[in-house]
Amino acid sequence: MTMSYEQHLDEVTTLITEKYDVADDDAIAMVMRAQADDFFSGHDDDPSICTLDRAHADARTVFRQYGKAGGRLSAPGAG
């Protein structure tokens, strides 16, 4: 079963919070940074890859590439 692009992003965010014990705001920030870097551009072009299995793989990759200090990020504007 495939999801919409937006559902896929939501699922990736949820998986990051559940798998890596990351706060919602931090997971959202990671996904937004990945999206800004065009990490998900293929998903938007080909919605057939927006599956639960792919969401698990994307959550792992986004956490590894965009998480800091074990996935903990500062809130936007904090500093």
Secondary structure, 3 states (H helix, E strand, C coil): CECCHHHHHHHHHHHHHHHHCCCHHHHHHHHHHHHHCCCCHHHHHCHHHCEHHHHHHHHHHHHHHHCCCCCCCCCCCCC
